Amino acid sequence: MKYSSVALLILSSILFFSCSSEDTQPYIEQESIYFPPLTSETWDTKSLSEIGWNVTEQQPLLDYLEIKNTKGFIMLHNGKIVVESYMNGHTESSSWYWASAGKTLTTTVTGIAQDEGILNINDKVSDYIGTGWTSIPLEKENLITNKNLLSMTSGLDDTLGEDISAENLQYLADSGDRWAYHGVFLKLQDVIANASNQTWNSYFNTNLKDRIGMSGAWVPLGDLNIYWSTTRSMARFGLLTSAKGKWENTQIVSQDFLNQATNSSQSINQAYGYLWWLNGKSSYHLPQSQLEFNGELISNAPSDMYCALGKNDQKIYIVPSKKLVVIRMGEAADGTNFALSNFDNELWEKINLVIN
């Protein structure tokens, strides 16, 4: 094919200016995620003004948190601390309970165990802890998988209280047919202990806690097993999750598993993954209720946010689009609640004034 001299001149001019335009574009380096040292309380910070946040709205946010019975509050941006405050008698070294926000610790350790090949979430629970762990007929018990425990779809009666002994685990529906917030998820800790030939505490410490520099301990409370730690340790876990399961150069839990965990796990409650709550869905269910509510879980929060929510307003909010992790520990902001409360929406109204 032959080109005229004019056409060649035009083509060369286009290529020249195109290359020149690309070459002169400023190179903007993407800030990598920061991870605090494993064996030190050192944690790098950055100012609100560095990332363009509204400095004048920080103190009103902290004042609001204090009157709402908050004890510890942290905001991370790309891993670095931007806001950290302790109030109402709490300090950086004080421990507090995670309540149901700690469910997501069990989620992550389940993912680690599956990554290691010692369990499969699609297997039935009785493959790991034997039959008779409920009082329901064997053919119904054998329908319940580890995934059903992660997604709150065991079908077991959630109206009988927190007792998860066999006699209190009774049939209400086939697994997968009903979503209900239930403490039976704790059976996953027995599954992991048996699958690993270790105690739950030992496997948790070795495979998660120690690898990301967390402090804290599991404290048995009746039939419950509640995690207690500093606010910074909760922030470490939030950072790990926001970094897609990676801590510096080490993949602690697979990104594939976390993707499953932080997306709708079933069709009944769109706003629930594997023990994680999900914003941005068209409807949601609440604990202790079979009602479906239209709209987003927390309308003032970003749609891509997912969160760990615990009794009396223990919170881990993760917002990928904002590179943001928010931690709140303390007493109930208003009245006693199971997980979600009006406080979530009010708090996000205040947070938005800071980050926007």
N, C-alpha and C positions, 0 to 999 in steps of 0.2 A: 504494500500500500504506500502511495506517495502523498506527501504533504506539501502544500505551498509554503513558500518562505514566510508569508504573513501568518499562516496558521501556526507554524513552528514558533514564531516570535510570540504570539499570543499565549501558546501553551507554556513556553518557558517562563513568561512573565507571571502566569498564574501559579506555577510551581514555586517560583522564587518568593513571591509575596506570601504564599501559603506557608512555606517553611520558615520564612522570616517571622511571620506572626506567631507560630508555635514556639520558635526559639526565644522570642522576647517575652513570652508569658512568664510571670513570676512563679517560681516553684514554691508551693505551700506544703510544708512538711506536716503530715498528720501526726498528732500527738499520740504516742503509744500509751496503752493502758498501764498505769502505775500500780505496782503491788508492794505493800509494806513488807519489811523484813519479817522472817518467820520468828526470830528469837529476840525481837526488840519491840518496845512500844513506840519507836520512831515511826512517824507517818507523815509523809510530805503533804503540804497544804498549798492552796492557791487562793487568791483573793476573789471576791465576787466581781470586782472591777476587771480582773484579768479575762474573765469569760463573758463580760458584758451583762452581768446580772444587776438587778436594781438594789444598790447598797442601802438606800433609804428605807426599803421595806423589810430589811433583815430584823431590826429590833421589834417592829410590830409583830412579826411572826413569832419571835422568841417570847414576847410578852403574852401572846395568845397561848402558846404552848404551856407556859408556866401556870396560867390560871386554869388550864385544862388538865392539871395533875400530871404533866409530863415529868419524867425523871432524866432520861437521856435522849438526845436528838442529834443525828448526824446526817449531813448531805455530802455525798461523794460525786465528783465530776471526773469521769475517766479514771477513777481510782483514788484521786487526791481529795483530801478533806477540804471542803469549802465552808461548811458550817458545822460547828460542834459545840454543844452546850449541855450543861448538867444543872439541874434545878431541883427544888423540893427535897433537899437533903441527900441527893444522889451525887456521886463523883465518878470520875473516869474509871476508878478501880472497883466500883460497886457492882455487884451481880444482881440480876433481875430475871424473872421467869419469862420464857418465850411463849408459854401457853401453846395454843394451836398453831402459831407461826412456826413452831418447831416441827410440825408435821413434815415440812419441806426438807428437814434434815434427813428424815426417814426416806423420803423420795430419793434424795441424792445418793444415799448409801445403797438403796435398792438398785439404782442405776449402776453404781460402781460394782456391785456384786454381779449384775448381769454382764457388764463389760468383761469381768474376770471369768465368766463362763460357769459360775457356781450356781446360778439360778436363771430361770426364764420367767418373765412376768406373765406369760401366757399359760404357764403350768398351773394346775390346781393347787391350792394351799395345802391340802392334805398330802400331797407328794412330799412335803418338807416337814410337816409337824404331825403327820399321822391323822387317821380318821377319828371322829368323835370330839373334835375341837368345838363343835356346836352341838345343840340338842335337836337339830333338824334331821329329817330322813337322809340316809347316806347318799341316795341318788341326787338329792338337792344340794347337800354339802359339797359333793364332788363337782358341782357346776361352778363353785366359787373359785376364781383364779386370783393370783397375786395382783393382776391388773384390776380386778374388781375392787380390791382393797385400796389400791391407789386412786381409783376414780370414784369411790364412795357408791358403788353399785352392787354391793354384796347381796342385797335383798333381805338382809336380816332386820329385825324389828328395832328401830332406833328410838322407840318410845319407852324403853325399859331401863334407861339410865346408863351410866358409864361402865357398869360392871361387864367385863368381857369374858367372864368364866363361861364354860360350856352351857350350863343350865340357863344362863341369861341371854344366850345367843339363839334366838328363836326365829322361825320362818315367817316372813310376811309376803315375799314375792320371789320369783326366780331371779338369780343373779343377772344383772344387766337390764332388768325390766323396771327398776326403780332407783332414783338417786336420793340418798339420804345421808346427811352429815352424821357420822358415827365413829366412836372410838375404836371400833374393831380393826381399823388400819394398823393398830399397834401389834397385831399378830404378825405383821411383816418383820418386826424386830426378832420374833421367834424364828421365822422362816430364815432370816439371814444368819442368825446364830447357829441353827442346825446345818444350814448349807455350808457354812465356813468352818464348822467345828471349833468355834470360838464363842465367847460371850458376846452379847450385843455391844457392851461397853468397849471391849477390847477391839472388836472389828471397827467400830465407829472411830475410836481414837487413832488407830493405826492408819486407816484408809481415808479419813476426812479431817478430823480435828487437828492432828499433828502436822498434816501436810499443808495446811493453810495458816498455821500459827494461832488457832483459836484457843481460848481458855474456856473454862466452864465444865459442867458435869450434869449427868442425868440424875434426877432426884425422884425416886418412886413416891407417888402420892395416891394411896389406895390402889386402884387398878390402872391409874395413869402413870406415865413416865414423862416427867417434865424437864426440859432443858433449861438450865440457868447459866448465864454468862454476863460479861460486861457488854456494854453497848457496842464497843469497838469489835468484839468478837462476832456479834450479829452482823456488823458492817462487813467483816471479812467474808462471811458466808454470802452476803448479798453481792459482794464484788466478784467472788468466784462464779456465781450464777450469771451475773451480767457479762462476764468475760467468756461465756459459753462453755463453762466447765473447765477452763484452763487457769492455772496459776503460774505466772511467768512462762516458762517453757515446758511445763508439765501438764498434760491433760489428766485431770483428776477424775472427771466423769465425762463420758462421750457427749459431744455436741448433738449427735443424733438422738440420744436418750432425752437430753434437756429440751430439744425441739418438741418431742412428743409430750414431755411433762408440762410444757408451757403453752400448749394448744388444747382445744376442746378434746376431752378424752372420751366423750360419749355425747349422744344427741339430746339427752333429757335436760341437762343443765349446761348450756353452751359456755357459761362463764367459769367452768371448772376443768382443770387439767389433771395432773397427778398430784393432788393435794395443794396445788397452786390455784389461786383465784385469778381470773382473766378479765381485764377490762375490754371495752370496745366491741362486745357482742350485742346482739339484738335483744337478748333476754337473759334472765338469770333466776336462780332459786336461792333462797336463804336457808341457813341452818334451822332445824326444827320446823320446817315448813315444806309442804308439797305444792305451794302456790308458785306459779310462774309470773314473773314481773317483766314487763316490756321495758326496753331501754338498756343503757349501759350500767354496769355495776356501780361505778363512781363517775358521774357525769362530768365533774369538774377536772378529772384527771385525764392525761393523754390516752388516746385510744389504744396505743400499743403497750400500755403498762400491764404488768402482771405483778401479783403481790402475795405475800404470806401474811395472813391475818390471824391474830390470836385474841383470846378472851381479854376483855378490858383494855382493848386498843394497843396491843403489841403489833407493830407494823414493820414489814419490809416491802417497800415499793421499788420496783425496777422498771426504768423507762429507757429502752434501747435507743429511741430516736433522740433523746436528750443526753445520752451517756451518763445517766443519773441513777444513783441508788440513794434512797431515803430510809432512815431507821428511826423509829419512835418506840421508846419503852416507857412504861409508867402505870399509874392507876387508871381506871376508867375515866375517860374525859367527862362523861356525864353519868348515865346510869350503867349498871352492869350489862354486858352484852357478850354474845358468843364469839363473834368475829367481826362482822361488818357493822358499822354504826353510822349515824349522821355525822359523826366527827370526821370520817374519811372525806366527805365532800366539803365540809367546812375547812378542814386543814388544807385541802388542795386549792381552795380559793385563795388562801394566804400564800401558799407555795408559788402559785402562778404569778402573784404580784412580784415575787423575788426573781423567778427565773425568766420571766417575760419582760 
